[in-house]
Amino acid sequence: MRRVLITALAVATLASVAVTATAVAAEEAQPAGTITWGACTDQTLINAGAECGYLPVPLDYSRPRGEQIQLALSRVKHKAPDARYQGVMFTIPGGPGGSGLLLATRGPRVPNHAGDAYDWVGFDPRGVGASKPALSCVPDYMDYHRPNYVPTTRQLEKTWLLRSKSYADACAEKNSLALLENMKTTDTVKDMESIREALGAEQLNFYGYSYGTYLGQVYGTLFPRHVRRMVLDSTVDPRNVWYQAFLNQDLASDVNLGIWFGWVASHDDVYHLGKTQAAVKQVFDTQLKKLAAAPAGGYIGPAEFLDVFLQASYRQLNWTLLGDALTKFVKGDWQTMKGLFESFGGRGDDNGYAVYLAVVCTDVKLPPSWQQWKRDNWRTHEKAPYFTWQNAWYNAPCRSWHAKPGKPVKVDGSKVPSVLMIGETLDAATPYEGSLEVRSRFPGARLIGEPGGTSHAITPRGNACVDSRIADYLATGALPERKPGRMADVECAPLPLPVPA
């Protein structure tokens, strides 16, 4: 799931899957149902030998001959001999709002050349990135000089309520209502089926991350006979779309920030921020209080500060970067923090955020009562004071969203033949209980659990215990033996904690 950032969608240290709108060269609209592949313009895709193209699909699937939109696609063809070809590996990005074009380059990361037997296909979901049209509402909405997230005064609360409503209004003003009405998860799943048909594949293999796992669940529910193999990394809990998911994320994110405080303390010889978790926390809290009084350098206030450190809860790959930044910040270097904020947040481009809202605000009807939001978030804030209100205001435009909400598909994986799932037990963005729930709904699923891991959606990333099983599954379809009960089928230790230089 995507939050103030994110998903991770930003810089190389985030294992970025984002790509600019210039990634696709073949821009002409093609006859419905066909893809004309051409050259890519993104250097990463070029280096991987990828080809790029567009597929026209219906804006509204209830009117298949009506207005068409364009989906941007990328493909890296199989490198193994044709006799070993295993079909299309369709990659599904996170978000909602994440670009997936660069995911087509993931094949070589799978050990033992197990990815070589597949055509790896990436795409920008409708409204995202290079797909046309791409959503945008208020490009500088996440820019500097935002109010403190925690509405400790009536004026702060009123400011954020007006601000979130103005964003929803701008989305309706700048984008067609027809597009906003057709941005649901089910619309993207129908796009995935259109892509399958255009590729001429009887079945697809899937590799989905974060929100992409929810797309995979819904696709497997609606089109199970077209699923061959499916890998789901960091799985969304279908019971919680989306309001309860927000609150669950808040609690888990604060837990992980606390774990990071403890890690920083364990390297006090490097960071000099305190030798205990409590001491580092006190330093962190002191900086927040100072920023509430006066933004550092005129740019970094409490909102920007928390946006940066949300990344500590997402990926341990970022821990050393953030530890260094906090040490410098305490010493008066706010410029480093400013650079991280701009890298993580994608300053000046709200495409991912606009798509995120367009999906979560219409997948299901969220509580309309501000009193309920207020009550639930203050209750959660008592246990998770850092990120609760950040997340609340991130999602608050849904209360004023102009497109009508639908009803989510009841996820049923009983007809999907096989799924390999990976989940770290302290994943904050998609808490581990979601992996256990989806495993229970997919009898053909097996779950690799990583006890104590706090990272989100990073495979394959050099963890031999995990990656070798992914490779075996892609090569032969082999899965671990399924254990009885609500538990992982096999456990792997997460990657070792980073060691600062």
GITA-V109805 format. One record per helix or strand of 3 or more residues. SS is the DSSP state (H for helix, E for strand). FROM is the first residue (numbers start at 1). TO is the last residue. If there is no record, write none. Layout:
ss | from | to
SS | FROM | TO
SS | FROM | TO
//
This chain:
ss | from | to
H | 12 | 14
H | 21 | 23
H | 43 | 47
E | 51 | 58
H | 61 | 63
E | 68 | 76
H | 82 | 84
E | 87 | 92
H | 101 | 105
H | 107 | 109
H | 111 | 117
E | 118 | 124
H | 154 | 174
H | 177 | 180
H | 185 | 199
E | 204 | 209
H | 211 | 222
H | 224 | 226
E | 227 | 233
H | 238 | 240
H | 243 | 266
H | 268 | 271
H | 277 | 293
H | 302 | 309
H | 311 | 314
H | 316 | 330
H | 335 | 345
H | 351 | 363
H | 370 | 383
H | 388 | 400
E | 419 | 424
H | 433 | 441
E | 445 | 450
H | 464 | 476
//
